[in-house]
Amino acid sequence: MKTFKKLAKYFLFAIVIFVAASVVTVAITKFINPFVTPLMLLRPIEGMLEGKAVGIEKDWVDYEEISPSFFRAVIAAEDAKFMRHDGFDRQAIEAARRYNELHKGKKKRGASTISMQTAKNTFLWHGRNYVRKGLEAYFTVLIEAVWGKKRILEVYANVIEFGEGIYGVEAASQKFFGKSAKNLTKRQAALLASVLPNPRRWSPAKPTPYINRRVGWIMGRMNSIALPRN
């Protein structure tokens, strides 16, 4: 009994420390840009195991140095309700749950919002287990409360993976179009957004017929997308 109480005490202490540390970390990264993310560190290790060298190409740019077309494109493509939800699109989550129940054994449909993706890409590892998903939800609540929509978009744009070893819109813009993210055209922004479901499979520089159709769909929605003012 004493051993159980001691373990419970240590467990509670660990939870308190984790909550305090995570809140402080999120508060700090509201003002200080994250230097590296867990995924950026894991990809080179995966590459080594596969016998290939994978580097890290990234170049942080502030929100104002990114074309508004890019933000409109990713919202149109990934999370049309971004400006209206609190971090979770509950209708999409329920629709994905029903779909996955009806199509067991097939590729699962997700319902991650931009906020959820930002929480995952900034603080966590990729995976589908319940622990990781629970932490993703926890950090999503934190960044929505502490960062706000504009900062979430800024961090998302700078940490999202666009290809093997390519992170952030600036590195992707330079790699695929030879220009700064500030000068992206509407179509180029839509091309970048169109490959996000699987950036290691598709390339904005060599769009497949499917990607071109997706680009047209994204561009058709972009004009109706509102962006945060602060």
VEXDREN-2710 file (C-alpha; in Angstrom, 1 decimal):
% VEXDREN-2710
k/r/px/py/pz
1/MET/0.0/0.0/0.0
2/LYS/2.8/2.4/0.9
3/THR/4.5/1.6/-2.4
4/PHE/1.3/2.3/-4.3
5/LYS/0.9/5.7/-2.6
6/LYS/4.5/6.5/-3.3
7/LEU/4.1/5.7/-7.0
8/ALA/0.9/7.7/-7.1
9/LYS/2.7/10.6/-5.6
10/TYR/5.5/10.4/-8.1
11/PHE/3.0/10.1/-11.0
12/LEU/1.0/13.2/-9.8
13/PHE/4.3/15.1/-9.4
14/ALA/5.3/14.1/-13.0
15/ILE/2.0/15.3/-14.3
16/VAL/2.3/18.7/-12.6
17/ILE/5.8/19.1/-13.9
18/PHE/4.7/18.2/-17.4
19/VAL/1.8/20.6/-17.4
20/ALA/3.9/23.5/-16.0
21/ALA/6.7/22.8/-18.5
22/SER/4.3/22.6/-21.5
23/VAL/2.5/25.8/-20.6
24/VAL/5.8/27.7/-20.2
25/THR/7.0/26.2/-23.5
26/VAL/3.9/27.3/-25.4
27/ALA/4.0/30.7/-23.8
28/ILE/7.7/31.2/-24.8
29/THR/7.1/30.0/-28.4
30/LYS/4.4/32.7/-28.7
31/PHE/7.3/35.1/-29.0
32/ILE/10.4/33.0/-29.7
33/ASN/10.4/31.0/-32.9
34/PRO/11.0/27.2/-32.5
35/PHE/14.5/26.4/-33.8
36/VAL/13.8/22.8/-34.6
37/THR/10.9/20.3/-34.3
38/PRO/10.9/16.6/-33.4
39/LEU/10.0/15.7/-37.0
40/MET/13.0/17.6/-38.4
41/LEU/15.2/15.5/-36.0
42/LEU/13.5/12.2/-36.8
43/ARG/13.6/12.4/-40.6
44/PRO/17.5/12.2/-40.8
45/ILE/17.5/9.2/-38.5
46/GLU/14.9/7.5/-40.7
47/GLY/17.0/8.3/-43.7
48/MET/20.1/6.8/-42.1
49/LEU/18.2/3.6/-41.4
50/GLU/17.1/3.5/-45.1
51/GLY/20.7/4.2/-46.2
52/LYS/20.3/7.7/-47.5
53/ALA/21.3/11.2/-46.3
54/VAL/18.4/13.6/-45.4
55/GLY/19.2/17.1/-44.4
56/ILE/17.2/20.0/-43.1
57/GLU/16.3/22.9/-45.3
58/LYS/14.4/25.7/-43.5
59/ASP/14.4/29.4/-43.4
60/TRP/12.0/31.1/-40.9
61/VAL/10.0/34.1/-42.2
62/ASP/7.6/36.2/-40.3
63/TYR/3.8/36.3/-41.1
64/GLU/4.1/39.6/-43.0
65/GLU/6.8/38.1/-45.2
66/ILE/4.5/35.4/-46.5
67/SER/2.1/35.9/-49.4
68/PRO/-1.5/36.1/-48.1
69/SER/-2.3/33.7/-51.0
70/PHE/-0.4/31.0/-49.2
71/PHE/-2.5/31.3/-46.0
72/ARG/-5.7/31.4/-48.0
73/ALA/-4.6/28.3/-50.0
74/VAL/-3.7/26.2/-46.9
75/ILE/-7.0/27.1/-45.1
76/ALA/-9.0/26.3/-48.3
77/ALA/-7.2/23.0/-48.6
78/GLU/-6.8/21.9/-45.1
79/ASP/-9.2/23.6/-42.7
80/ALA/-12.0/25.8/-44.2
81/LYS/-13.4/26.5/-40.7
82/PHE/-10.0/27.6/-39.2
83/MET/-11.2/31.1/-38.4
84/ARG/-14.4/29.8/-36.7
85/HIS/-13.4/26.8/-34.6
86/ASP/-11.6/26.5/-31.3
87/GLY/-8.9/24.2/-32.6
88/PHE/-11.2/21.2/-33.4
89/ASP/-13.7/20.7/-36.2
90/ARG/-16.1/18.5/-34.4
91/GLN/-18.3/17.9/-37.5
92/ALA/-15.3/16.7/-39.5
93/ILE/-14.1/14.5/-36.6
94/GLU/-17.5/12.8/-36.4
95/ALA/-17.7/12.4/-40.2
96/ALA/-14.2/10.8/-40.2
97/ARG/-15.2/8.5/-37.3
98/ARG/-18.3/7.3/-39.2
99/TYR/-16.3/6.8/-42.4
100/ASN/-13.6/4.8/-40.7
101/GLU/-16.1/2.6/-39.1
102/LEU/-17.8/1.9/-42.4
103/HIS/-14.5/1.3/-44.2
104/LYS/-12.5/-0.8/-41.8
105/GLY/-9.3/-2.1/-43.3
106/LYS/-8.9/0.8/-45.7
107/LYS/-6.9/4.0/-45.4
108/LYS/-8.3/6.0/-42.5
109/ARG/-9.7/9.4/-43.0
110/GLY/-8.4/12.1/-40.7
111/ALA/-9.9/15.4/-39.5
112/SER/-6.9/17.3/-38.3
113/THR/-7.3/21.1/-38.3
114/ILE/-4.4/23.5/-39.0
115/SER/-4.3/24.1/-35.2
116/MET/-3.9/20.3/-34.6
117/GLN/-1.3/19.9/-37.3
118/THR/0.7/22.9/-35.8
119/ALA/0.6/21.4/-32.4
120/LYS/1.7/18.0/-33.7
121/ASN/4.4/19.4/-36.0
122/THR/5.9/21.8/-33.4
123/PHE/5.9/19.8/-30.2
124/LEU/5.3/16.1/-31.0
125/TRP/6.2/13.1/-33.2
126/HIS/4.1/11.6/-35.9
127/GLY/2.1/8.5/-35.1
128/ARG/-1.4/7.3/-34.6
129/ASN/-1.4/5.9/-31.1
130/TYR/-3.8/7.3/-28.4
131/VAL/-1.0/8.8/-26.3
132/ARG/0.2/11.0/-29.2
133/LYS/-3.3/11.9/-30.2
134/GLY/-4.1/12.9/-26.6
135/LEU/-1.0/15.1/-26.4
136/GLU/-1.9/16.6/-29.7
137/ALA/-5.4/17.6/-28.4
138/TYR/-3.8/19.0/-25.2
139/PHE/-1.3/21.2/-27.1
140/THR/-4.0/22.3/-29.5
141/VAL/-6.0/23.7/-26.7
142/LEU/-2.9/25.5/-25.3
143/ILE/-1.8/27.1/-28.6
144/GLU/-5.4/28.2/-29.4
145/ALA/-5.6/29.9/-25.9
146/VAL/-2.1/31.3/-25.8
147/TRP/-1.0/32.0/-29.4
148/GLY/-4.1/33.0/-31.3
149/LYS/-4.9/32.3/-35.0
150/LYS/-2.3/34.6/-36.6
151/ARG/0.6/33.0/-34.6
152/ILE/-0.7/29.5/-35.3
153/LEU/-0.7/30.2/-39.1
154/GLU/2.8/31.7/-38.8
155/VAL/4.3/28.7/-37.0
156/TYR/2.4/26.3/-39.2
157/ALA/3.8/27.9/-42.4
158/ASN/7.3/27.7/-41.0
159/VAL/7.4/24.1/-39.7
160/ILE/5.2/22.2/-42.2
161/GLU/6.9/19.5/-44.3
162/PHE/7.0/20.1/-48.0
163/GLY/9.2/17.3/-49.1
164/GLU/12.2/15.3/-48.0
165/GLY/14.2/17.6/-45.8
166/ILE/12.2/20.7/-46.8
167/TYR/10.4/22.5/-44.0
168/GLY/8.4/25.8/-44.1
169/VAL/7.0/27.8/-46.9
170/GLU/10.2/29.9/-47.5
171/ALA/12.4/26.9/-48.1
172/ALA/9.7/25.3/-50.3
173/SER/9.2/28.5/-52.3
174/GLN/12.9/28.8/-53.0
175/LYS/13.2/25.1/-53.8
176/PHE/10.3/24.7/-56.2
177/PHE/9.8/28.2/-57.6
178/GLY/13.1/30.0/-57.0
179/LYS/11.4/32.9/-55.2
180/SER/10.6/34.2/-51.8
181/ALA/7.3/33.1/-50.1
182/LYS/6.3/36.8/-50.1
183/ASN/6.1/36.7/-53.9
184/LEU/4.1/33.5/-54.4
185/THR/1.4/33.7/-57.0
186/LYS/-2.1/32.4/-56.3
187/ARG/-1.4/29.3/-58.3
188/GLN/2.0/28.6/-56.7
189/ALA/0.4/29.0/-53.3
190/ALA/-2.3/26.5/-54.3
191/LEU/0.3/24.1/-55.6
192/LEU/2.1/24.1/-52.3
193/ALA/-1.1/23.6/-50.4
194/SER/-2.2/20.8/-52.8
195/VAL/0.7/18.5/-51.9
196/LEU/0.4/18.8/-48.1
197/PRO/-1.6/15.5/-47.6
198/ASN/1.5/13.7/-48.8
199/PRO/4.4/16.0/-49.5
200/ARG/7.0/13.2/-49.8
201/ARG/4.9/11.6/-52.6
202/TRP/3.9/14.7/-54.6
203/SER/5.9/17.7/-55.8
204/PRO/4.6/21.2/-56.5
205/ALA/7.1/21.5/-59.3
206/LYS/5.8/18.4/-61.0
207/PRO/2.1/18.3/-60.4
208/THR/0.2/15.1/-61.4
209/PRO/-3.3/15.4/-63.1
210/TYR/-4.8/14.8/-59.7
211/ILE/-2.7/17.6/-58.1
212/ASN/-3.7/20.0/-60.9
213/ARG/-7.4/19.2/-60.3
214/ARG/-6.8/19.8/-56.6
215/VAL/-5.1/23.1/-57.4
216/GLY/-8.1/24.2/-59.4
217/TRP/-10.4/23.3/-56.5
218/ILE/-8.3/25.2/-54.0
219/MET/-8.0/28.3/-56.1
220/GLY/-11.8/28.3/-56.5
221/ARG/-12.2/28.6/-52.7
222/MET/-9.4/31.0/-51.9
223/ASN/-11.2/34.3/-52.5
224/SER/-13.8/33.5/-49.8
225/ILE/-11.1/32.8/-47.1
226/ALA/-10.8/35.4/-44.4
227/LEU/-7.4/35.9/-42.6
228/PRO/-6.8/36.9/-39.0
229/ARG/-6.1/40.6/-38.4
230/ASN/-4.0/40.2/-35.3
END
